[in-house]
Amino acid sequence: MKNPYESYPATIAKIILDAPDTRGFTLQFQDKKRQAGFSFLPGQFIVVGLPGIGEIPVGINSSTSEKKFVQITVRGVGKVSRAIQQKTVGSTLFVRGPYGNGWPMKKIEKRDLLVIAGGLGIIPLKPLIDEACRKDWGHQNQVQVFYGSRNFKNLLFENQYKKWCQFHDTQIILDAAGPRWHGEVGNITDLLDKHSVPKDAIVTACGPPIMYKYLIPKLLKKGYKEEDIYLSLERKMYCAVGTCEHCAIGDKYVCKDGPIFSLAEIKDMPEALE
């Protein structure tokens, strides 16, 4: 039986500064067969670590069709993430996974799709957006992308917006205006009032708990069904396989049963959205 805790060395091939405290890393497994055979579902995550320092769960933001590398985005907020940010091109990180369930792709492919991302929440949603941009995906329905950020300098994946706009109705809103921003200003939930949205759509959302607090009531008021609203949850986790119980909410584990849950699954678990 495969050891779920086994990690594999991966070389940092490229580093970009996504935001003042956020870096994007392009990784390549040192085992070429491992790299060629690596696959994941949009919304899944990996665990990245440094010996003697620790590990952190990280969302995958590369395309599912990409076989030459794996891309992640790391914000320096703790000991491990800051240590990873100090690494340079050519350094080695240790990677295990992927873990989790991912977005409900089979259900999404048959319906209109509304993607809502707040801040770093765009990371696990990017592979889903990329998947919907593929010409061979066969998705003939409407796809709409709403993305909100604190300010212009904290926007992630800016070089992807032009491609997204070619395929989807993409709207970006910032909490605060600035000299480099001429778009919409306000909260991400404001976009639901300002723009026409598909009525019978699957909603995929990821963002901070405060976003969910205002987003969920508005989605329900607009008629979206609880079983059609999918949220990506974040919890402190260590094992990533449901053993350590650090990420437990009710009778579910975010690492194993999630991180994607429908609102119907967690509506009676108030701690899930805290």
N, C-alpha and C positions, 0 to 999 in steps of 0.2 A: 504494500500500500504506500502511496506517495506521502511523504512527510509534509503536512500543510505548513509547517514552520520553516521549511528549508528556504534559504535565501540564495540568490545568485549574484555574482559580481557584475556590475555594469559600469562602463566607462562614461564619464561626462564628455560628450562630443561637442556641445555648444552651450553657452550661457547667454541669456539676454536679460536686460533690465526691463521688466514689464511695468514696474511702478517703483516709487522711491524705496519701498521696503519689500519688494516682491521680485523674485527672479524666476525666469523660465529655464528649465534644464532639458536638454536633449540627451537621452541616455541610449547606449547601445550595450546589450548583453555581450560579455566577453566570449561566451559560447555562441558561435554563429548559428548552430542548430536551435538553441534556445531562442535566439532573436527571431529567426525565421518562423518558428512555431508559436511565438507568443500571440495570443488572441484575447480579446476582452469584449464585453458588451458596454455600450455607452452608459455611463453612470456607475460603473464598477470602480474600485480603487485598488491601489497597491500599498504595500508597507515598505518604506525606504529607511535604511538605517546605516549607522556608522559604528563599528566595533568599539566598545568601551564608552560610548556616549548614549546610544539608544536608538529607538525607531519612532517613526511617525506615519500615520495613514495619510496618503496623498491621492487626490483624484487624478485620473488620467485624462489629458486633454488632447492627445493626438488622435488622428482619425483611425477608425477600426480597420481600414484598408491598408494602413501603413505597416509594412513589415521590416523596414530598415532601422527603425528607431522607436523609442517610447518618449513622449513628452509629458513633463509635469510642471506645475507652478508652485513655488514655495514662498510663503510670506514669513519673514523672520519674527516670530512671536514667542519662541521658547528656546530652550537649550539646544535641542536637536535641530530644529529648523534653522537657527542661527549658525550652528556648526556646518550644516549643509551649505548654507549661503557663502561660507568662507572658502569652500572648495573651488578649485579652478579646473579649466579644461584639462582632461587627461586623468583627473582624480577618479577614484573608484568609490561607488556607493553599492550597498547591498540591497537587493530588491526581492520581495516575495509577493506572491499573489498572481493573478487578480482575485479579489474577494468581493462578496456582495452579490446582489441580484440584478442591478442595472434597471434602466427604464423599460417599461413594457412594450418592446418594439413591435411584436406581432399585433398588438391592439392599436398602437400608434399608426402603423402603416395603412390601416383601413379607415382612418378618421382624419378630420381636420386637427391641426396641432397648434396650441398656444404655449409658447415657451416664455417663462418669466424668471429672470435672474437678477439677483441683487448682490452687488459687490463681488466677493470671491465665488458666489454661487454660479457664476458663468462657467467656472472650470468644469464641473461634471456635466454641464449641459452642452459644452462645445462639441464633443463627439456626436451628440444627437443632432445638433444643427448641421455639422459637417455631413452626417449621414443623409440628411434631408436635402443636401446640396448635390449629392451624387446623381448624375444624369441617369444612371442605370438602376436607381432605387425604385423607380416606378410609382412614386407617390404623386398622384394627380390632384390631391386635395390641397386646401389652403394651409399654409404654414406661416405663423406670425411670431416674431421674436421681440420681446420687451426686455430691455436691459437697463438697470439703474446703478449709478455709482455716486460716491460722495462728491467727487470733482473730476476735472479732466485728467489730472495727472494719475489718478487711480484707475482709469479705464484699462481693461485688459484686452488683449488680442485685437488691438486697433487695426492691424494690417489685414484683418479678416472681414471687416465690415462691408467693404465694397463687394466681396464675393457673396456675403450673406444677402445683401440688398438685391443682387441679381436674381436670386431664387426666392426670396421671402420678403414679406413686409416687415422690415426691421426698424424698430423705434428705440432710441436711446435717450435717457433723461438723467440729468445730474441734480443732486441736492443743492449745489451752489454753482452759480454762474461764474464765469471768468473771462479774461480777454481772448482766450483761445477757443471759447465755446459759444456757438451761435444757435444751438439747438434748444430743446425743451428743458425747462427747469422745474423741479418739484419732486414729489415722491413717486416711486414706480407705480403705485396704485392709481395715480392720476391718469396714467396712460389708458387704463380701462374705461375711464370716462371720456377721454379725448378722442379715442379711436374706435372705430367699429371692429368688433371681434367676432370670430366664428362662433355660432351659438352651440352647435353640437360637436364640440371639440374635446380632445384629450388635453388637459392642462398639465404641464410638467414645470415644477417650480423649485428653485433652490435659492436660499438666502438666509439672513439672520432671523432669529425668532421674532424680532419686532416686525419684520416684514410680513411674516405669516399671520401675526396678530391682526393686521389690517387687511391683508390680502384675502384670507379665507372668507370672512363675512361678505366681502364684495363679490367674490366669485359665486358664492351661494345665492346672493341676491340677484345675480345676473342669470341664474338658472342652471349653473353647472352642477352636475351630480357628484355626490361625495365619492362614488366609485370611479369617477373620471378625473379626479384631481389627485395628482401624484406629487409628493414632496420628498426631497432628499434631506435626511436628517443628519446632524453632526453630533457625535458624542466622543468623549475620551475613550479610547480603546487601546488595548495592548496586544491581545492574542490574534484578533481578527477572525476567529473561528468559533466564537460563542462559548469559550471555556472560562475566561477570567471574570466574566459577568460585569465588567466595568461599564459596558454600554447598554445594560438592560433597561428596558422601559416596559413595565407591566410584565407580560409573559413573553416578550419578544426581545431579540438582540439586534441592535442596529447593524452590527458587523455581518451577521449571518442571515437574518431575516430581511434586512434592508441592504443598503441605507435608504432605498426607495420604498415608500409606503403610500398606499392610497389613503385619502382622508377617512374613508369608511373604516379602515383598519385601526386608525389611531384616534378617532374622534372622542372616544371615551377614556383616553389616556392623556389628561391635561399636561402631565410632565413631559410628554413627547415634544411639545412645542415650546418648552421653556428654555 
